[in-house]
Amino acid sequence: MTKKCLVTEKGVMSGNNNCYSKRKTRRRFMPNLQTVAIYSEILEAPVTLRLSSTGLRTIEKNGGLDLYVLNTQPSKLSKECKELRDRIAAAKAKKGL
């Protein structure tokens, strides 16, 4: 599984550890990824996503998973979020909302 957030697309960064003697060794900065199950009101089921804490805050700020995915431009969504958007849009059309 990739170490990338589905919403913010934050990934692994690299840099240096600097010790007191200024000797540098390479290291990796990992994103703060959490596996969360967010309830989709339109799908009426929880959707499991791997998000960073910032991505989770972004979804909550926009009013939930359904509103975030439907109101965000498709060019700014990851491939998995685009597939989720299609599923939500199809379920919304089926329900006549």
TORMIMAR-387791 format. One record per residue: x, y, z of N, C-alpha, C in turn; residue in three letters. Coordinates in pm, 1 decimal. Each point is the difference from the previous one (the first is absolute). Layout:
REM residues N
((X Y Z) (X Y Z) (X Y Z) "ALA")
...
END
This chain:
REM residues 97
((84.5 -117.2 0.0) (-84.5 117.2 0.0) (89.8 124.6 0.0) "MET")
((-33.4 97.2 -80.8) (83.9 118.2 -10.0) (-13.0 86.2 124.4) "THR")
((104.9 73.5 27.2) (0.6 89.1 115.2) (-34.2 140.3 -47.4) "LYS")
((-126.4 14.4 -44.9) (-46.1 127.3 -53.0) (-144.0 21.7 43.2) "LYS")
((-31.1 122.4 39.8) (-135.7 35.6 40.3) (-86.8 11.4 -124.9) "CYS")
((-123.6 -48.9 8.0) (-89.7 4.3 -115.4) (-57.4 138.5 -25.0) "LEU")
((-6.6 83.4 103.3) (-60.8 132.1 -14.4) (105.7 105.8 -30.8) "VAL")
((100.5 10.6 83.0) (100.7 105.3 -17.3) (115.7 -44.0 -87.6) "THR")
((10.1 -131.0 -26.2) (107.7 -60.0 -77.7) (137.8 27.7 59.6) "GLU")
((5.4 14.5 133.2) (128.5 10.2 67.2) (67.6 -134.8 -5.7) "LYS")
((129.3 -0.4 -24.9) (73.5 -124.9 -8.6) (127.7 5.9 80.9) "GLY")
((85.8 -97.2 -21.0) (125.4 -9.8 71.5) (96.2 105.3 -54.1) "VAL")
((68.3 68.6 90.8) (103.1 97.3 -38.1) (133.4 -48.8 53.9) "MET")
((108.6 47.0 -56.5) (130.8 -40.6 48.8) (80.2 122.7 40.7) "SER")
((95.7 -24.1 87.0) (83.3 108.8 48.9) (120.0 -57.0 72.0) "GLY")
((57.2 79.2 88.8) (119.7 -39.9 71.9) (-20.6 6.0 149.9) "ASN")
((63.5 -92.6 72.0) (17.7 12.3 143.6) (131.0 74.4 20.9) "ASN")
((-0.4 102.9 81.9) (121.7 73.5 30.8) (36.1 -23.0 144.7) "ASN")
((117.6 -55.6 23.2) (43.8 -19.9 136.8) (83.3 120.2 43.4) "CYS")
((47.0 -5.9 121.7) (75.2 112.3 57.5) (125.4 30.9 -80.9) "TYR")
((63.2 -102.8 -57.0) (122.3 20.8 -77.0) (-28.2 39.6 -144.8) "SER")
((-127.5 24.3 -31.8) (-45.6 39.7 -133.7) (14.1 -110.7 -103.6) "LYS")
((16.3 -125.2 44.1) (0.8 -112.6 -92.2) (-144.1 -25.1 -42.7) "ARG")
((-21.0 -20.8 -127.7) (-135.7 -13.8 -52.7) (-24.8 -144.3 -44.1) "LYS")
((-114.6 -52.7 40.4) (-43.7 -131.0 -47.0) (-141.1 15.0 -54.1) "THR")
((-29.2 -73.3 -104.6) (-131.0 11.9 -65.1) (-109.3 -60.6 87.5) "ARG")
((-118.0 59.4 -6.2) (-115.5 -52.1 72.0) (-125.5 26.7 -79.2) "ARG")
((-110.1 -60.1 42.3) (-128.8 17.8 -66.5) (-98.2 63.1 97.6) "ARG")
((-77.4 94.9 -48.9) (-107.0 61.8 78.3) (-130.6 -63.1 -47.1) "PHE")
((-63.6 -75.3 88.2) (-122.5 -70.6 -35.3) (-123.0 86.0 31.2) "MET")
((-102.8 -4.8 -84.0) (-122.8 73.4 30.6) (-75.7 -68.1 113.0) "PRO")
((-82.5 76.0 71.0) (-78.9 -51.7 111.6) (-127.7 -62.8 -55.4) "ASN")
((9.7 -124.7 -46.9) (-113.9 -66.5 -62.8) (-78.7 -80.4 102.6) "LEU")
((-131.6 7.2 -11.9) (-91.5 -73.9 85.4) (-98.7 -73.4 -91.1) "GLN")
((-33.6 -121.4 35.8) (-105.0 -73.4 -70.9) (-130.6 26.2 73.6) "THR")
((-92.2 68.2 -66.3) (-126.2 38.6 63.9) (-117.5 -48.5 -83.8) "VAL")
((-109.1 -26.6 67.2) (-124.9 -35.6 -66.7) (-94.4 117.8 15.1) "ALA")
((-27.6 69.7 -108.2) (-86.2 117.6 1.2) (-135.2 -40.0 -58.1) "ILE")
((-105.4 36.7 69.8) (-134.3 -37.5 -42.1) (-46.2 88.6 -114.8) "TYR")
((-45.3 -62.6 -106.9) (-57.0 70.7 -114.2) (-151.8 -5.3 11.6) "SER")
((-63.8 115.9 8.7) (-145.0 5.4 15.8) (-72.6 -43.8 -126.3) "GLU")
((56.4 27.2 -115.4) (-65.4 -37.7 -125.7) (13.9 -150.1 -24.8) "ILE")
((119.3 -55.4 24.6) (19.0 -143.2 -17.6) (-57.0 -80.7 116.2) "LEU")
((-26.5 66.8 111.0) (-51.6 -61.1 122.6) (91.0 -112.4 48.9) "GLU")
((129.9 22.9 -8.1) (98.5 -98.4 45.1) (130.7 72.1 31.9) "ALA")
((79.7 -56.9 88.6) (131.1 60.1 25.8) (96.1 -29.1 -114.5) "PRO")
((85.3 97.0 -29.0) (101.4 -13.4 -104.0) (135.7 8.5 68.5) "VAL")
((84.0 -100.3 -19.7) (131.3 -2.7 62.9) (100.2 70.0 -90.4) "THR")
((67.0 100.4 56.4) (99.1 77.4 -74.3) (127.2 10.4 82.0) "LEU")
((110.7 21.7 -68.6) (128.4 22.3 67.0) (34.0 147.2 -18.2) "ARG")
((-16.0 77.4 107.4) (13.0 145.3 -6.4) (104.1 51.1 97.6) "LEU")
((54.8 116.4 -30.9) (81.7 70.3 98.0) (-94.3 74.9 93.0) "SER")
((52.1 45.2 111.2) (-84.3 73.6 94.0) (-49.6 129.9 -62.8) "SER")
((79.5 60.1 -86.8) (-42.6 121.5 -70.1) (-112.4 -31.0 -98.3) "THR")
((7.9 -113.2 -67.9) (-105.9 -40.2 -93.0) (-130.7 -26.2 71.5) "GLY")
((7.9 -58.6 119.1) (-120.4 -24.2 79.0) (-63.8 131.6 43.0) "LEU")
((81.1 95.6 38.6) (-51.1 132.2 36.6) (-62.3 70.5 -120.4) "ARG")
((56.4 -18.8 -118.0) (-53.9 59.8 -122.3) (-138.6 -54.8 -30.4) "THR")
((-17.6 -131.1 16.0) (-130.5 -61.0 -24.0) (-102.3 52.1 99.8) "ILE")
((37.6 7.6 126.9) (-91.9 49.5 102.9) (-35.4 147.0 -23.4) "GLU")
((95.6 78.4 -45.5) (-23.1 142.4 -25.4) (-101.8 20.5 -112.2) "LYS")
((0.6 -88.3 -100.0) (-89.0 12.3 -115.2) (-135.2 -66.2 20.5) "ASN")
((-28.4 -47.2 120.2) (-132.7 -51.4 28.7) (-17.0 -149.9 -16.4) "GLY")
((106.8 -75.1 -0.6) (-10.3 -144.8 -11.4) (56.4 -51.5 -130.9) "GLY")
((7.1 -130.8 -7.9) (60.7 -64.8 -116.0) (-77.1 26.5 -129.1) "LEU")
((-131.9 -11.2 5.1) (-81.3 16.7 -120.7) (14.2 140.2 -58.4) "ASP")
((-13.2 100.8 84.7) (9.7 138.2 -49.1) (140.2 32.5 -49.6) "LEU")
((101.7 -51.6 69.1) (137.1 27.1 -44.1) (24.8 -58.2 -138.9) "TYR")
((-36.5 -126.3 -18.5) (28.6 -67.5 -127.2) (-82.0 58.9 -114.4) "VAL")
((-125.7 33.9 25.4) (-85.1 53.3 -106.9) (32.3 144.5 -35.7) "LEU")
((44.9 80.6 97.3) (23.5 141.8 -25.2) (142.0 32.1 -44.4) "ASN")
((92.5 -93.6 12.3) (138.0 22.7 -42.6) (12.9 -30.5 -148.5) "THR")
((79.2 80.3 -69.5) (20.4 -21.5 -142.8) (67.6 -135.3 -22.9) "GLN")
((-43.4 -74.3 -99.9) (59.0 -132.6 -24.0) (150.5 4.5 -27.5) "PRO")
((50.3 108.8 -55.7) (143.7 8.3 -27.9) (82.5 6.8 128.4) "SER")
((-61.3 39.5 111.6) (71.3 10.4 126.6) (-13.6 -125.8 84.9) "LYS")
((-75.7 -99.1 -45.7) (-20.5 -123.2 76.0) (96.3 -108.2 -46.9) "LEU")
((34.9 -89.0 91.9) (82.0 -115.4 -36.5) (-85.9 -101.6 -75.0) "SER")
((64.4 -102.3 -54.4) (-71.3 -100.4 -78.6) (-104.7 -72.5 84.8) "LYS")
((35.7 -34.3 123.8) (-93.4 -69.3 88.7) (-118.3 88.3 35.3) "GLU")
((25.7 128.9 20.7) (-108.7 92.4 32.6) (-91.1 23.1 -120.1) "CYS")
((54.7 -4.3 -121.0) (-83.5 12.8 -119.9) (-94.1 -119.2 -13.0) "LYS")
((51.4 -120.1 30.6) (-85.2 -118.7 -3.7) (-109.5 8.7 106.3) "GLU")
((35.5 49.8 117.1) (-97.8 18.2 106.6) (-103.2 103.9 -39.4) "LEU")
((43.9 105.2 -68.0) (-90.6 104.8 -47.0) (-102.4 -58.7 -97.7) "ARG")
((45.4 -87.8 -89.8) (-90.4 -63.6 -95.8) (-102.8 -87.9 71.1) "ASP")
((45.5 -74.7 102.2) (-92.0 -84.3 76.1) (-104.7 83.8 72.5) "ARG")
((43.9 110.6 59.7) (-92.4 86.5 74.9) (-98.0 67.8 -95.2) "ILE")
((49.8 47.0 -115.1) (-87.8 66.4 -97.0) (-104.5 -97.2 -55.3) "ALA")
((39.6 -125.0 -24.1) (-94.1 -99.5 -50.3) (-106.2 -32.7 105.3) "ALA")
((41.7 -11.9 126.3) (-95.5 -28.2 107.2) (-93.1 117.2 21.9) "ALA")
((51.7 121.2 -15.4) (-81.7 120.3 15.3) (-105.4 8.4 -110.1) "LYS")
((41.7 -32.1 -123.8) (-95.4 1.8 -111.9) (-105.7 -108.5 14.5) "ALA")
((40.5 -115.7 52.7) (-92.7 -110.6 17.6) (-107.1 33.7 104.1) "LYS")
((41.7 72.8 105.3) (-93.7 38.4 105.3) (-84.4 120.4 -39.5) "LYS")
((45.4 73.4 -101.8) (-73.1 118.5 -45.3) (19.8 120.9 88.6) "GLY")
((118.9 10.0 59.3) (30.1 116.0 85.3) (47.6 117.4 -78.6) "LEU")
END
